[in-house]
C-alpha cells in the first residue's frame, strides 16, 4: 500500500457543525462592532467567545493534545480552517490565528524545555500573543535570505540590531521570533538564525503600525514596523540550531499555506453567499432582481466552479503533506498558494461589484477583506516566485538541465 493510499480522514461532520454554529451565532455577529469601533471595543466580547470555545473542547484545533489543543491532522484542520475563515475573527476566536500558529509549531518542534515553558505554554493557553519578524523594508521580501538584521554573540548574550516591518500583531505581543544573520560568512541559506525576544526587552521598539490601503492600523490586526537596537537576550534564546533560520521558516510555511488557503476559501464562501443573497434581493427595477442578469449568472457559476476546484487542490495538498511530508508536496504547496490567492481576489471583486456602492463600505466584510487580503498574492512568497519555481521544477522533470548541459 502506498503512502498516499492511506489518505488522512477529513474532519468529523458533527464537529464541523458545532464549530460552524459558534462562528455563525457568536463570532460573525461581532464583525459589525469590529468594523465600526475597532479591535479594542470588540476584544471583551471575543474573550468571552474564546472562553466558550475552550470550555467546549474546541480550542486550538491544530495543536497537539498534550499542549491543550484538539490534535487534528493537517487534512482535518483544513476543513476547520475553511469554516473559521468565513468570519473576520474566526481563527482568533478558536486560537489558531497567524502568526501564533506557526510560532507554536516552531516551538513544539525546535524549542528547548525552558523555551517551551517560558514561551509555548502561555501562548498555547492563549494568555499571550506573539509575532514573527522577518521582512525588511530595505530588501525584497521575495528574497528572504537577503537581510541586514544582525545578531552577534557576546559574553553569553545575543546582541541584535536591525529593522523589520510587516511584523503582524506586534502591537500587544509578548514576544517576537526574529530572523537575524548570525553566520555572515555562511552559505546564503545558512546565514540566519531565529531568536526569541520578549517585546519588553530594552531596544525592541514598535516604530509605527502600518496603514493598509489607507486604513490606519491601531492595534492587534495591524502590521508593525519594528527596530532592534542593541537588543540583548541570553544565548539560550536561540531557537533551533545556529544558521537554521531559513530552514525553520520554510518548515513553518508549508502547513501555514494550507491554513491560509483554506481560510481564503472560507472567505470565498462567505463572499459567494453574500453575492448570491444580494443578487436575488437587489432589484434593477420592480420585479427584476440582479440575479436575472446573464453577467451576474456567469459570475456566480464561475465562482462556484473556481471555489470548488481550489478547495480540492488544497485538500489534496494537505493529504500529501500528512502522508509524505512537506518537501514531497512542495510543488503542490506552490500551486495552491498562487492559484487560491487568485481565486480569492476574483471572487471578492465579483462580490463587491454585485453589491455596487454598498460593497465599498464597511457595512459588509467585503471591503475589509479586499483591503487586507490583496496581500495574499504577496506574502509567503509572491505569486510570480511560486509560478517560476514550479515551472522550473516541471521543466527539470522533462530534462531541461540535462539537455542544456549536453549543449542542446
N, C-alpha and C positions, 0 to 999 in steps of 0.2 A: 504494500500500500504506500503510495507516495505521500510526501508531507502535505501536499495541498489537498489530497483526498480526505484528510481528516479535518474538514472545514470547521472553524470555530462557530459556535451557535450564536444566533442573534439574541438580542435582549428579550427576556420573557415579556410577552404582550401585556400581561396583567401588571407587571412592574412599570412598563411604559405608560400604561393607562393611569396609574397612581401619580406618576411624575407629571404627566400632561395635565391632570386635574389641578395639581398645585400651581403649575405655570399659568393655566387659564384663569383660575379662581383667585389666586393670591398674588401672583407676580405681575402679569400683564396689567391688572388694574393700577399698579403703582407707576406705570410709564407716564401717565399724564402729569403727575406731580414732578417726576424726574425731568421731563422736558420743559415744564413751566417754571419750576423753582430750583432745580439743581440737585446735586448729589447730597449735600448736607441736609436738605429738608426731607429727602427720601430715605436716608440711611436708617433712622429709627424703625421705620416700618420694615425695611429689608432685614434688619437684625432680628425682628420678630419672626419673619418668614424663615430665616436661616435656622433659628431655634426649632421651629416646627419641622423643618426638613431633617435636622439631626435627630429629633425625637422619633421621627417616623422611620429611621434607619436608612435614609436616602442620601446621607452625607457623602460628598466626595466619591462619586461612583467609580472613578478611575483608580482610586487609591487602594493599595492592598489592605486586607482586613486587619493585619497586625498594626497598621498605622491609623486605624479608625475609619477607613473607607469601606466601600462595598465590594472591592476586589473584582470588578468586571474586567473581562478581556477587552482588548482594543476594539474588536469587532462589536461586542455588545455595547461598549461605551459609545461607539459611533452612533448607534440608534438613539441613545440618550442625548447625545450632543445635538442631534437634529431637533429633538423636542425642545431642549433648552434654548436653542438658537432662535426660536420663534419670538423670544422676548429680548428686549434691550438688556435686561439684567438677569436672564435665566441662569446663565452659568455662575454668576456671583451668588445667586440665591442657593445654589447647590454646591458651592465651594469648589468650582472647577474652572475658574477664570484664569486667563493668561495675565501675567507670566507666572503666576503662582504654581500652576500645574507643572510646567517644565522645571521650575526650580525644585519642587518637591521630588520629581522624578530624578533629577540630578543628585540631590542629597541622599535619596534612598540608594542609588546605585554607587555613589562615589564618596559620600560623606563618612567621616570618622564617627565613632560613637559619641565623642564630645560634640562634634558639629551637629549630629542628629538631635542630641539633647538640647543644644542651645538654639538651633535654627529650625530644624524639621518639626520637632514636637509642637511648638507654638503655632507654626504655620499650618500643620496638618489639622490642628484643632480649630483653626480659624480665629485664633486670638490675635494674630498679626497678619500683615500683608508684606509682600516682598517686591523687588524689582530686579531687572536684568539690564546691565549697561554694556552695550557692545558697539552700537553705531556711533560714528563720529562725524560732526558736521564738516570737517576738513577733508574727508575721504569718501569715495563712493561706497555705499553700502553693498553694492553688488560684488565688491572685492573685500570680503570680511577679514582676509589675512593681512590687509594693509591698515595698520593703525599706529597712532603715535603714543597712546597712553602707555606709560612705563611703570613697572614695579621693580624695585631693587631691594635686595636682602641686606639689611644692616643690623648687626647686633641682635639677631633673633627676631627681627620685625621686617615686614614688607612696608616699604615707603612708596606710595602710589601718587603719581602725578598724571593728570590727563583731563580730557574734555570729551563728554559724551552728550548725545541728545536722542530724542525719541525713546527715552527711558520710561516705558509705560508704567504708570501707577507709582512713580517715585514719591509723589506728594502723599505723605502719610504712611509710607512703607517703613518697616522696622529694620530691614537690611537689604543690601544690594549684592548681587553676584556680578562682579566686574571682570571684563576681559581686559587683560593688560599684558604687554610684552615683557616677559621675564628672561627670555633667551634671545637677545638681539642678534646673535651670530648663528642662530639655529636655522634650519630649513624653513621655507615660507609657512608650511602648515604646522611647524613645531616651535614657533616663537612665543606664542601667547599662552597664558595660564588663566585659570579662573580663581578669583579670590573673594572670600566672604567679607563684606564690610558692613557693620552696623551703621545705620544712617545717622546716629548721634555721634559718630567718630569725628573729632575735630578735623577740619579740612574738607569734609564732604559737604557740598553746598548745592542746593537747587537754585540755579540762576533764574529760571522762569518756567512757567507752564506754557507750552506752545499752543498757539491758536491753530485750529484745524478748519480749513475752508471758512475762515472768518469767525469761527466760534471760539470764544475765549475759554481755555482750559483753566479751571479754578480749583479743581480737587481731583479725587481718585481717578475718574475716567480719562484724565488728560495724559499727555506725554510731556516729559520734562527735559529741559537742558540742565545738565549737572556738571560740576567740576570736582576734581580731586586735587587738592593742593597739600602736598606733604602729609597725606593720609597715612597714618601709622597703625597697622594691625599686626597681631602676632604671626610668626611663621606658620603656626598651626592653622591659620585661616585659609591656607591654600586648599582648594577643592580639587581632588584628584591629583595626578602626577604633574610635575613641572613640564611645561611645554605642551600639555594635552588640551589646552583650552579650545582649540578649533575642533578637535575630535569630539570633545564633550558637547560643544554647541551643535555639531552635526547629529550627535546621538539624540539630543532632545528635539531636533527638528522633525524627524520622520513621524513619530507618533503625534507631534504637535500639529503637523499638517493635516492629519486625519481629524484631529479636534477642530481645527479651523474650518476645514472643508465641510464637515458635517454641520458646523454652526452656520456656515454660509447657506447650506441647503435649507436649514431651518428658517433662515431669513427669507430665502426664496419662497418657501411655502407660505409664510405669513404674508409676504408681498403679493403672492399669487392670489391668496384668499381675499385680501383687501381689494385687489384689482377686479376680481370677479364680482364681488359684492357691489363695488362702485359701478361696474358696467351694467348691472341689472337694475340699479336703483336710480341712477342719474339719467334724466331724460333730456334728449335734444329738443324735443317737442312733446306735447301731450301724447302719451301712449307710445312713444318711440325712444326706448332706452338705448344707451350706448351699445349694449350687447347686440343690437340688431345691425351694427355696422360691420362690414366684412373685415376691415382692417383690425378692429378690436378682436374679432373672432380669430383672425390669423395670429395675433399676439398671444391670445390665450392658448391656442393649440400648440404654437411653437414653444411657449414657456413650459407647458405641461410635458412635452417631449424632452426638452433640454434638462429640466429638473430631474426627471426620472432617470435619464441616461447618466447624468452627473452623479446621482446617488449610487447607481450600480457600479460606476467606476471607483468611487471612494470605498464602498464596502468590499469590493474585490481587493483593493489595495490593503485595507485593514486586515483582511483574511491572510493575505500574503505575508504581511509583517508578523502577524501572530504565529504563522506556521513556519516561515523561513527566515525571519529576521529582517531588519531594516535595510541592510546592504543589498540583499537579494531582491528587494522591492524598489530599489532606487529609481528605476525607470518609471514605475507606476506612481511613485511619490511626485516626481517632476510633472508627470502628465496631469494628475488631479489638481496640482497646485495652479497651473495656468488655465486649465480648462474650466474648473469650477469657479475660479475668480472671474473669468469672462462671462459665464452664465449668470453669476450673481449680478454683475453690473448691467447686463442686458435685461434681466427680469426687473430689477429695481427701476431702470429707466422706463420700461413699458408701464409699470405700475404708476409711476409719477405722471406719465403722460395721460393715462386714463383718468387720473384724479384731477388733471388740469391745475388750476391755481391752488386748489386745496393741497395738492401734492408738494407744493413748495413750502408749505407751512409746517409747524411742529404739532398740528392737530392730529397728525398720524405719525407713526415712527419712520415713515419712508424717507423724509428729508434727512433725519438724523443718520440713518443707515447710508444714504447716498453720500453724505459728507465723510463719514468715518470709514466706510468700507471701500471707498475708492482705493484706499491703501492696500487692499487685498492683492492688487496686481503689482505691488512694490515690495512689501515686507516679506520676510522669509525667502528672499531672492526674487528679483524682478522676473516677470513672465518671460522676458526675452532671454534671460540667462538660462532658465529651465528649458525653454524650447531649443536653444542652441546646444545645451549639454545633451539633451535627449537625442537630438538629430545626429550629433557626433557619435554617440554610442550606437545608434542604429546603423550609421554608415560603417562604423568599425566592424559590426557584425557581418557586413557584406564584404569585408576585406579591403576597405579603402586604404588603410595604412600599409597593408602588405603590398598592394599594387603600387602605391606611391614609392615604397622602398625599393621596388623592382624596376623603378624608372617608368612606370605606366603614366 
